[in-house]
């Protein structure tokens, strides 16, 4: 592997992980629909491997109506029962119910702040935190920002949004750049650049 294609080690285990790492992880995301998708997926991942969720991502998109929060917010117990019977997703009632509750809370945040994007990015002053870990494994599991985000989300009625899940979400949507400095994506996403 040459210098230009050196990746974080976790991205070399499967094709799904490599593609996710190379194209999505750490890319600043400002699309509310995608932010909601990652919120649901990060909650579903709790206690499981991210590879499991990546492999089920397509099924999640189908099962959760493209992650349109207005639709998910309207899910009834009948729909939750259907989701519990769907082998394409993680069939955990608490996680499915959390996705529905989170959709409702998400809509309330959009109403208050104009967008979920505007709300989320306040926790990093609107710009990506550029970390410089020699290896992605040096990144913390949570930070003061993820703790503050977690606390505020919970206050607003969100579920499965502990500080570790929030930090994973922040990494995924580019609020922090936690690619290792030896990874080709670190520089591509602004690592090493002086502000």
C-alpha positions, 0 to 999 in steps of 0.5 A, a space after each residue: 500500500 503506498 503513502 496515498 492509500 494508507 488508511 486507518 486500520 479498521 477500514 481494511 477489514 472489509 470492503 464496506 468499511 473501506 468504502 465507508 472510511 474513504 467516502 463518508 467517515 469524517 466528511 463534514 455533513 450538513 444534510 438533516 436527512 443524513 444526520 438523522 440516518 446516522 443518529 439512528 444507525 449509531 443508536 442501533 450500533 450500541 453494543 454491536 460492531 459498526 461492520 454489522 450496521 454497515 452490512 444492514 444499512 441498505 435494509 435499514 434505509 428500506 425498513 425506516 422509509 429512507 430515514 425521513 423523520 416525518 415518517 418515522 415520527 408517525 410509526 405506530 405499535 403496528 409498524 414497530 411490530 413489523 420492524 421487530 419481525 424484519 431480519 434485515 435490521 437489528 431487532 431490538 425493541 428499545 432501539 426501534 422505539 428510540 428511533 421513533 422517539 428520536 424522530 419526534 425530538 429531531 423534528 422539535 429541534 428542527 422547528 426550534 433551530 431551523 435545522 438539525 444541522 444548525 443545532 448539532 454544529 453549535 457544539 463545535 462552534 460550526 467547524 470541524 475539530 482537527 485532531 492529530 492522533 498518530 493512530 486513530 486508536 488514540 482518539 478518545 471514546 468521548 469528549 467534553 463536546 460529546 458529553 455536552 451534546 449527549 446531555 442536551 439531546 437527552 434533555 430534549 427527549 432523545 434516546 440512545 445518545 450517551 456521550 460515547 454514541 454522540 462522539 461516534 456520531 460526531 466522528 461519522 459526520 465530520 464534526 471531528 477529524 479522527 483519522 490517524 495522521 498516517 491515513 490519507 484521509 486525515 489531510 484530505 479532510 483538513 488535518 495539519 492545516 493551520 486555521 
